[in-house]
Amino acid sequence: MARTASDETLRIEGMALKRGTREHKRMPVAEQADGSWVELPVIVLRGARPGPVLLLGACVHGDEINGIEIVTKFANATDLKTLKGTVIILPVQNPLAVQAQHRYAVSTFLRSPLDQSPADPWAAFPGDPLGNTAARVAYAIHTKFMRHADYIIDIHTPTTGGRYAPFAFMPPPRVGKAAKQALELAKIFGPDFILYTEKGVYVMEESPHVVLARQGKIAFGVEVSEGSHIHPEDTKRALAGLRNVMCKIGMLSGKVKKIGRCMVIKDQAVVRVNRAGLLQRLCNLNDEVKKGQVVGIVTNVFGEKVEEVRAPLSGRVVRVATFPIVSAGERVCQLGVPL
């Protein structure tokens, strides 16, 4: 991204945007076997007045489609006359995975799994222009877009078969000031739960918010809704959170409204079944459960009750399984462990 001396025209990847304009474009990032290209759709909203640069990413995993709904509704509802600064929107960060409505680009991964590992762009940041498909996609997202933003919010849902209460995940405290700044901004977004931890899958060194935090940028991810589904109430909640953030950082006028419980947690206890069959889940998102409470019942294919699944500790329900068929070891729910 390059600004002119007068800062009236924004130049980004072949687009020249004057104040108060918007543009859509597809950006080629990786060539396929038939000569076609993986193309990232990009939306840029250039506000009428100066201000920060915010990047909104969605659908880095192909079944996380509610994120597409959130960011496109946001783009269409934003009035450029009142917008200060610029919003870069990447509604589909993993196009090959979206085509399969799967977390990964399975067509590429199945054909050549060793060459295409890791298969997840989210776990391949800052990427590599000479790497595999996932690494090249991550490199394009980071180099062409993310590294130029002042603030980054990456929107996810759980993978198919699960649903989260509105939930945010932070860079780990070990990265320093940027992690604390991200935590404060996440509270403004207004989720029910905020994961702030030093360990686990959400703070891998190769994840974008961790890479960006080490560069001093304010970045965090959110989990909203359910894999492979669109829930209007979750979309509305996320849009309210984005507006809160933009008011806080000076991109929109207005007051920040209180949203969500904003419970900071250090971990999630995963509650799993030991027996297989049909799951009757007895807990819902945000429920407070006690240690030993029955949170699910499993019946086998003969209709016999084979297990009462009990909570290993007391806590609030952050995530629930939405598939009723379970094999041994699958999740029933996840419980937040307070910081």
N, C-alpha and C positions, 0 to 999 in steps of 0.2 A: 504494500500500500504506500502511495506517495501523495503528499499534499502539495499544492502549488504554494508559492510564496504568500499569496493572498488568502489561501485556505478556502477559496470559493469553489474550487473543483477538486473532487476526490478521485484519484486514479487507483483502481484496484483490479488487477488481472484483466486488462483490456477494457474495463469500464471506466468512463469519465463522467462522474456524477456532479452536477451542479447542486447547490443547495435547494432543498424542497423537491427532489426528484427521487424516483425509485427505478430499479432495473432488475430483471430476471435474466439469468444466464446459466448455461450448462458448461461445466469445466471438465475437460478430459483429464483423467489422472492415471489410467493404466490400460494398456492395449491387451485385447483378448485374442484367442487363437484364430478367429475368423477375420481379424483386422478391425473389428469394432472396438470402441473404447468405453470403459467405465467412465461415466460422466456424473459429476456432482452437481445437482441443482443448487443455485445460489440466488438468494434474494438480498438486495441491498436497499435499505431505507435511509436516505440522506435527508436529515432534518433541515428545516429552514434556518436554524440558528446553530452556532457552534456548541460543542459539548463532547462528552466522552464517546468512545467506541465500545459498543456492547456486542458480543457474539452469542447467538443462540444456536445450539446444535441439537439435532434430534436423530433418532433412528440409526445410531451407529451399530445397533443390532437389529436384524431385519424383521423381527416380530414385535418391535416396540413402536407400534404404529400410532398410538395415542399422541406421541410426541410430534408426529407430522401434523396432526389435527391442531395441536396447541400452537405451534409456531406459525402455521399458515393462517389460522384465525387471528393471531396477534398481528401478523403482517398486514392483513386486509383491514383490520380495525384501527391501525395507527394513522393518525392525522399528521402528515408531514409538516403542516403549518405550525403545529405546537411542539413538534419534536426538536429537542436540542441534541445535536450530535448525530451519530450514525449507528444503525443496527445492521449487522451482517447475520443473515439467517441461512443455515445449512439444514434444510428440512429432511434430507435423506443422506446421511453420511456413509451409508453402506449399501449402494444400489443393488449389487449382486445378491445380497442377503434379503433385501426387500422383495426381489423377484421370487424368491423361494418362500417368503414369509417365515424365515427361519433365523435363528440367532446369527448363524454364520453363512457365508457364501458357500453353501454345501456343494454346488456343482464344481467349483474349483478345488475345494478341499478333498472331495472324494476321488477326484481324478488323480491327484498327486499329493497325498496327505503329508509326506515328509517335506516336500518342497514348500508346501503352503502352511507350515506350522511356524509360529502361531497363526491361526486363521482369523483372529479377532483384531481388527484395527485398534480397538479401544485398549488392547494390551500390547500395542506395538509402538507407542509414542516415544520419542518424537518422530519415529518413522525413518525410512531409508529410501532414497530415490533409486537405489540399486538392489533393493530387497525384493521379497515376494509381494504378492498382490496386496495383502493386508498392510504391509510396511509402506508400500507406495501410496496407498490411500491415506494412511496416517500422516505420512510426510507432506502430502498435498494439503491436508486439512490444517496441519500445524504451520507449515511454512507460508502458504498462500493466504491464510485467514487468521488462525488463532493467535499467532505470535504478534499480530498487529493490533489486537484488541486490548482495551484496558480492563474489561470485565468479561468473563466467560461463564455461561450457564449451560450445562450439557443435560438434556432431558432424556430420561430413560423410563422404561417400565420393567417390572420383573419379566423374566422369560415366560413363554406360554405355559399356562398351568398354575400361575401364581398371581396374587394381587397384593399391592402395598398400600398401606395408609400413606398419605403424602409424607415423603421421607427425603432428607438431604444427606449427602455424604461429603465430607470435607477432606482436604489434604491433611496429612498427619501433622501433629504438633511439631515434630522434628524439623519441618521445613522452615519454622520460624514465623516471622511477622505476617506473611501472606496467608498462612493457615488461620491465624486469629482474625484477620480481616475478612476472610471468607466465612468464618463462623458467624461473625456479626452480620454480614450481609444475608446469610442464609436465614437468620432469625427474622429479618425483614421480609423475606420471601414467605415465611409463615408455614412451614411444614408441621406435621404433628411430631415428628421425630427427626433428630439430627445426630448422625453418627460422627463422633470425633474420637479417633482412635489411632494407635500406632501399629496395629496389626490387622491382617486379614486381606481379603481380595479387593476391598475398596480403597486400599492405600498401596497398591503395587507401584513400584517405581516407574513402570512403563505406562501407567494410566495418565490420561491427558491433564487432569487437574493437579496431579502431583508434579508432572513435568513443568507445567505452567507456574505453579507456586514457587518452584525452585528458580524460576526466572523473575520472581517478584510480582507476578500477576495475580489478581483476585479471581479465583476460579473454583467452582464446585459443581457437583452433579445432583440431580434430583431424580427420584423414582416416583412416578405418578401412574396410578391406574393398574391395568392388567395386560399381560402379553396377548397380542393378537386380537385385542378388543378396543373399542372406543367407548368411553363412558362420558357423556356430556357433563355430568356433575364434576368429574375430575378435571375436565378441560376448563370449565368455568373457574374452578379453584386455582388452577395453575395460572390462568390469565390474570386473576386478581393478584397472585403473588408476583408475577412479572411487573405488573403496574406498580406495586409497592416498591420493588427494587429500583425501577426507573425514576420514581419520585425521590427516593433516597439519594440516588447518585446524580440527581439534577437534570435528568433527561426529559422529565415531564413535570409539570406543576401539579400540586395537590398534596394532600396529607397521606402519610402511611397509615393504613388501617390494620388493626390487630387481626391476625389470622393464625389459626392453629395453636396447638399446645406447645410446640417448640421444645419438647423434652430432649435434652442432650443425653445421648447414651454412648457407652464405651464399647458395647458389643451387642450381638444378637444371639440368643440361645436358640439353636435349631432343634425343634421337637420332631422326632421321626417315629415312624411305625416300625415295629419289629416283625409284624405279620402282614401278609398280603391279602388283598381282596377289595371290598368296597368300603370306602371311608365315609362315615357320617361325622362331619366336623361339628364340634359343639362350642366353638368360639368364633368371634368375629373381630374385624379390625378395630383396634383401639380398646378392646375389652381389657379389663384388669383381671388377671387370673392369679390364683394362689398356688403355691407349691403343692403338688399332689392332686390338684384339681383335674378331673377328666376333661380333656380338650377334644377327644375324638374316640369313636368306636369303630372297630374294623370287623366286618363280617366276611366269612369266606364264601366260596361259590355254592356252598350247600345251605347258605343262610344262617350259619352258626356264628355267634359272636366269638371271636378268637382273641380280641385284645381290647382293653381299655387303655387309651393313650393318656398318660398323666404328665402335667407340667413339671419339669425338673426344678423349677424355681418360680418365685413370684415375679410378675412383671406385666407390662402391657403388650398386647398383640400388635406387632409391626407388619407382619406379612402372613398371609394365609394361602394354603393350597386351594385351587379351584377345580382340579380334576378329582372326580370321585373314585377312580380306579387307582390303586396303589400297589406297588411291589415293596417287599421288605426293604427298609432303609430310606423310603421316600419321606418328604417333609409333610407335616400337618400344618405347622405354623412356626413363626419365629417371635421370640419374646425379647423386648428391649431391656438391656441391663443398664440402669442409670449410671452416669458418670460419678 
